[in-house]
Amino acid sequence: MTLNELIDIHRIAKIDLLYLNTEEFELPILKGIDLTKFRPKLIVVEIFDLGKNFFESINKYLSSYSYKFLEKIPNSNDYIFSC
């Protein structure tokens, strides 16, 4: 089941904040939401990069939907993106 399907099932009309902490499955989950239809104002993604370029991949994907990287939350592995 995709995030889109869950949003539809629960009839969610608006998302202000999307927070993902899914142990390296953040990008597939992001790809499961229609970011043109559901446009969270902020997306926070926990990224443990460990040399796997997760940040670059997520940043590139979100940039293609006009999201911009804002900042890394201090003392955490959370990265904030906004539209």
Buried (B, 14 or more C-beta within 10 A) or exposed (E): EEBBEEBEEEEEEEBEEBEBEEEEEBBEBBEBBBBEEBBBEBBBBBBEBEEEEBBEBBBEBBEEBEBEBEEEEEEEBBBBBBE
